[in-house]
Amino acid sequence: MLSPPPPPLVVTPAMACDPDTDMPTLWLIAREHPHLRKWLIANPKADAALLEYVSQAGGPGVRDAFGILFGETTSGEATG
């Protein structure tokens, strides 16, 4: 007897920043879910290639998320 296919993957912000999420799924999020790209920046598993893609592709909140990662305030000044 055939079994039904698995349900479609439902991506979430938690999945995007979870270090246990596999790289193919992180790339899927980066390519197909621009509203979740900012969460990829918080994922310690995100490598340079993925972060470069997210930086170039942009999306809602991406610039602010990189600013937080690099310790910048909203005015562009470094903190600390």
C-alpha positions, 0 to 999 in steps of 0.5 A: 500500500502506498503512503501519502507524501509528507506534508509540505515544509512549514518554515518559521523564524525559529527554524531559520535561526535554529543551528540544528536546521540543515543547510539545504533547508537554510538555503531554501529559506534564503531563496524562497522566503525573503521575510525570514532572511533576517532570522538566518543571520542569527543562525550560528550555522549560517556560513559565509556563502549563505550570509553573502547571499542574504546580504545581496538578496536583502529583504525585510529587516535584513539590513537591521539584522546585519547591523545588530550582528556587527554591533551598529546602532540604527544611526550606523555608529558602532557600539561599545 
